[in-house]
């Protein structure tokens, strides 16, 4: 259950990076000012918060990978996990910097400032407040849709193979 809760923000983070896309080979390096504006944009839209669970989730997953084969080390593994959460916490900024650079390569500072201004409006604030729930619900809907479609595809495969004389 915890892994699923941690997986959704991680999946969204990966999806965000994918949506923004990889930088083109000949892309110019953004200015420090553009990167700073992009970070402000990410913060304005609440995107930086989605990275909060990534490092604790990785540490917890790693601890849980060691735990089944080392149940007697529960206390020590928890101690190390607590230590590593703090040690790796600043690395969260690495991904924020990388994504900010991607935004700064694709949008001008003026464009980003326009988007930031939108996020400061009542509608923008509502969008930021509602988007996590919408994304979560969207992922649930996509999961249900995918499962149902998969069952239909499986059924059709069986029906078509039965016509060919094969029971699957």
Secondary structure, DSSP 8 states (H G I E B T S, - for coil): -HHHHHHHHHHHHHHHHHHH----TT-----HHHHHHHHHHHHHTTTGGGGHHHHHHHHHHHHHHHHTT-GGGHHHHHHHHHHHHHHHHTTHHHHHHHHHHHHHHHS-HHHHHHHHHHHTSHHHHHHHHHHHHHHHHHHHHHHHHHHHHHHHHHHHHHHHHHHTT---
